[in-house]
Amino acid sequence: MRQVRETWRLIDSGPGHPCYNMALDEALMRLAGEGVVVRFYSWEPPGLSLGYFQDAARFDAKKLESEGIVLVRRPTGGGAIFHYEELTFAVAAAIDASAQLGSTIEKRYENIHGAVIKALAALGVGSRMRGGGLDPPFSPSEHKLCFNRTIGCDIVAAGRKLVGSAQRKTPDGLLQHGSIPLRRNPMTPGAAWVSELAGRNVEYAELAAALAEEFETLAGRSLERSGPSREESALAEKLVKERYSDDSWNLKR
């Protein structure tokens, strides 16, 4: 069994290419041998991420490319998300350390989304988990855009979806990543966004600072600020080349 130190790291990557963003999230999950890693990042250029099981034929990849939008498939399930003017968070843990986040999928959502809700409250944004438990699996072909649908574990505000995330657990580790829109999303205009609810312009750095504070509360310790390790960076670059920039992965379904 891999030895696990009970550490919590924080990586704030800032803007990243969509393919690299997904590759690094997977790398952190696969190599999370030292506890829990929390990561914040944004998307440059904008990206449309598909859920793992989603049918890519429902989207016009060439049209997206002509508009400067990169299509990439996530390693997690759910519907598609247009990543635009947002902060994305990811939490990765080794299987041996995942109990620090909760012993069940429901408890992990409660703990991780609970930290996000508290961070939003610190910015003047009231929100809550929608509730009603975890909904049964659904076909992403029915609701192809994630923010046009809510499930029990989503964060909602003013009657609209504000934060959605997806979780995956494998023999390598656990990954949950989610999207927090800072501005109005042109593909899902009916969803909520942070700056609207706060009544002022909230920037990435301010939200990141509030999130870091609440994840430290969840961890019960300071987060060790770092960049990706050499091993994590190498695996991410390998995954970019072999998977996340390859049509056989992104358009496979």
C-alpha positions in Angstrom: 0.0 0.0 0.0 1.3 3.5 -0.9 2.4 5.5 2.2 0.3 8.6 2.6 1.2 11.7 4.6 -1.7 13.6 5.9 -0.9 16.8 3.9 -3.1 19.2 2.0 -1.5 21.1 -0.9 -2.9 24.0 -2.8 -2.0 24.6 -6.4 -3.3 27.8 -8.0 -2.5 27.3 -11.7 -4.3 30.4 -13.0 -5.1 30.4 -16.8 -4.5 27.1 -18.5 -5.2 25.5 -21.9 -8.3 23.2 -21.7 -6.4 20.1 -22.6 -3.7 20.8 -20.0 -6.3 21.6 -17.4 -8.0 18.2 -17.7 -4.6 16.4 -18.0 -3.3 17.9 -14.8 -6.5 17.1 -12.9 -6.1 13.5 -13.9 -2.4 13.5 -13.1 -3.1 14.8 -9.6 -5.7 12.1 -9.1 -3.4 9.4 -10.3 -0.4 10.6 -8.3 -2.1 11.9 -5.2 0.2 9.9 -2.8 0.6 12.5 -0.2 -2.8 13.3 1.1 -5.1 15.8 -0.6 -4.4 18.3 -3.4 -6.7 21.3 -4.0 -6.3 23.1 -7.3 -7.7 26.4 -8.6 -7.5 27.4 -12.3 -9.2 29.1 -15.2 -9.4 28.4 -18.9 -7.4 30.2 -21.7 -8.6 29.9 -24.4 -12.3 29.2 -23.4 -13.2 25.5 -23.4 -16.2 23.3 -23.8 -15.7 20.2 -21.6 -17.8 17.1 -22.3 -18.7 14.6 -19.7 -17.0 11.3 -19.9 -20.0 9.5 -21.3 -21.4 12.3 -23.4 -22.0 12.0 -27.2 -19.7 14.5 -28.9 -21.9 14.4 -32.1 -24.3 16.8 -30.3 -21.7 19.5 -30.7 -20.2 21.1 -33.8 -16.5 20.8 -33.0 -15.4 22.7 -36.2 -17.8 25.6 -35.3 -16.4 25.7 -31.8 -12.9 25.8 -33.1 -13.7 28.6 -35.5 -15.0 30.6 -32.5 -11.8 30.0 -30.5 -13.3 27.4 -28.2 -11.4 24.2 -27.5 -13.5 21.1 -27.1 -12.1 18.6 -24.5 -13.5 15.5 -22.8 -13.4 15.4 -19.0 -12.3 12.3 -17.0 -15.6 12.7 -15.0 -19.2 12.4 -16.0 -22.1 14.8 -16.3 -23.1 17.2 -19.0 -21.1 19.7 -21.0 -19.8 22.9 -19.5 -18.7 26.0 -21.4 -15.8 27.4 -19.3 -15.8 31.1 -19.6 -14.8 33.8 -17.0 -14.8 31.3 -14.1 -12.8 29.7 -11.4 -12.6 26.0 -11.5 -11.7 24.0 -8.4 -10.3 20.5 -8.3 -9.8 18.2 -5.3 -7.7 15.1 -5.7 -6.8 12.5 -3.1 -5.2 9.1 -2.9 -7.7 6.4 -2.1 -6.0 6.0 1.3 -6.5 9.7 2.0 -10.0 10.1 0.5 -11.6 9.4 3.9 -10.4 12.9 4.9 -13.0 14.2 2.4 -15.8 11.9 3.5 -16.6 8.2 3.6 -19.4 8.3 1.0 -20.0 10.2 -2.2 -22.8 12.1 -0.5 -20.5 13.1 2.4 -17.7 14.2 0.0 -20.1 16.5 -1.9 -21.4 17.8 1.4 -17.9 18.6 2.6 -16.4 20.0 -0.6 -19.5 22.0 -1.6 -19.9 23.1 2.0 -16.5 24.8 1.8 -17.5 26.5 -1.5 -20.8 27.7 0.0 -18.9 29.3 2.9 -16.4 30.9 0.6 -19.2 32.4 -1.5 -21.0 33.7 1.7 -17.8 35.5 2.6 -18.1 37.4 -0.7 -21.7 38.3 0.1 -23.3 35.5 -2.0 -25.9 33.4 -0.3 -26.2 29.8 -1.7 -27.0 26.3 -0.7 -27.0 22.7 -2.0 -30.2 22.1 -3.8 -30.9 19.0 -1.7 -33.1 16.0 -2.4 -30.2 13.5 -2.4 -28.1 12.4 -5.4 -30.3 12.0 -8.4 -30.1 8.7 -10.4 -27.9 8.6 -13.4 -29.2 10.5 -16.4 -28.4 10.6 -20.1 -26.3 13.7 -21.0 -28.1 13.6 -24.3 -31.3 14.8 -22.5 -29.6 17.8 -20.9 -26.4 18.3 -22.9 -25.3 21.5 -21.0 -24.7 20.8 -17.3 -25.8 24.3 -16.2 -29.2 23.8 -17.8 -30.0 21.1 -15.2 -29.7 20.8 -11.4 -29.3 17.7 -9.3 -29.4 17.3 -5.5 -25.7 18.0 -4.9 -25.5 21.2 -7.0 -25.1 24.6 -5.4 -28.0 26.9 -6.2 -28.7 30.6 -5.5 -31.7 32.7 -6.2 -33.4 29.6 -7.6 -30.8 29.0 -10.3 -27.7 26.8 -10.6 -24.5 28.5 -9.5 -22.0 25.7 -9.1 -21.8 22.2 -10.6 -19.2 19.6 -10.1 -18.4 16.0 -10.9 -16.7 13.3 -8.9 -14.8 10.1 -10.0 -13.2 7.4 -7.9 -10.7 4.9 -9.4 -8.1 2.5 -8.0 -5.6 5.3 -8.4 -7.5 8.0 -6.4 -10.4 10.4 -6.2 -11.1 13.5 -8.2 -13.8 16.1 -7.9 -13.8 19.2 -9.9 -16.3 22.0 -10.4 -17.1 25.2 -12.2 -17.9 28.6 -10.5 -18.9 31.2 -13.0 -17.7 34.8 -12.2 -19.6 36.4 -15.1 -22.7 35.6 -17.1 -22.1 32.5 -19.3 -23.3 33.1 -22.9 -24.1 29.4 -23.5 -26.2 29.1 -20.3 -27.6 32.6 -19.6 -30.3 31.2 -17.3 -27.7 30.1 -14.7 -26.4 32.3 -11.9 -23.0 33.9 -11.6 -21.0 35.2 -8.7 -20.6 38.9 -9.6 -24.4 39.2 -10.3 -25.2 37.8 -6.9 -22.6 39.8 -5.1 -23.8 43.0 -6.7 -20.2 43.9 -7.7 -17.4 42.7 -9.8 -15.7 39.7 -8.1 -12.4 38.7 -9.6 -10.7 35.3 -9.7 -8.1 36.2 -7.1 -10.7 37.3 -4.5 -12.7 34.1 -4.9 -9.5 32.0 -4.8 -8.5 33.6 -1.5 -11.9 32.9 0.0 -11.9 29.3 -1.2 -8.4 28.7 0.2 -9.5 29.9 3.6 -12.5 27.6 3.7 -10.5 24.6 2.4 -8.1 25.2 5.2 -11.0 25.1 7.7 -12.1 21.8 6.1 -8.6 20.3 6.3 -8.1 21.5 9.8 -4.6 22.7 8.8 -2.8 25.1 6.6 -2.6 24.3 2.9 0.9 23.9 1.6 1.2 26.2 -1.4 3.1 24.6 -4.3 3.1 24.1 -8.0 2.8 20.7 -9.6 5.6 18.3 -8.8 8.0 17.3 -11.6 6.3 13.9 -11.8 2.8 15.5 -11.9 3.9 17.9 -14.7 5.5 15.1 -16.7 2.4 12.9 -16.5 0.1 15.9 -17.4 2.2 16.6 -20.5 2.1 12.9 -21.5 -1.7 12.9 -21.0 -2.1 16.1 -23.1 -0.3 14.4 -26.0 -1.8 10.9 -25.7 -5.4 11.7 -24.6 -6.7 15.2 -24.1 -5.5 16.7 -27.5 -6.5 13.6 -29.4 -9.8 13.4 -31.3 -10.0 9.6 -30.4 -10.6 10.7 -26.8 -12.4 14.0 -27.2 -14.8 12.8 -30.0 -14.9 9.1 -29.1 -18.6 8.8 -28.3 
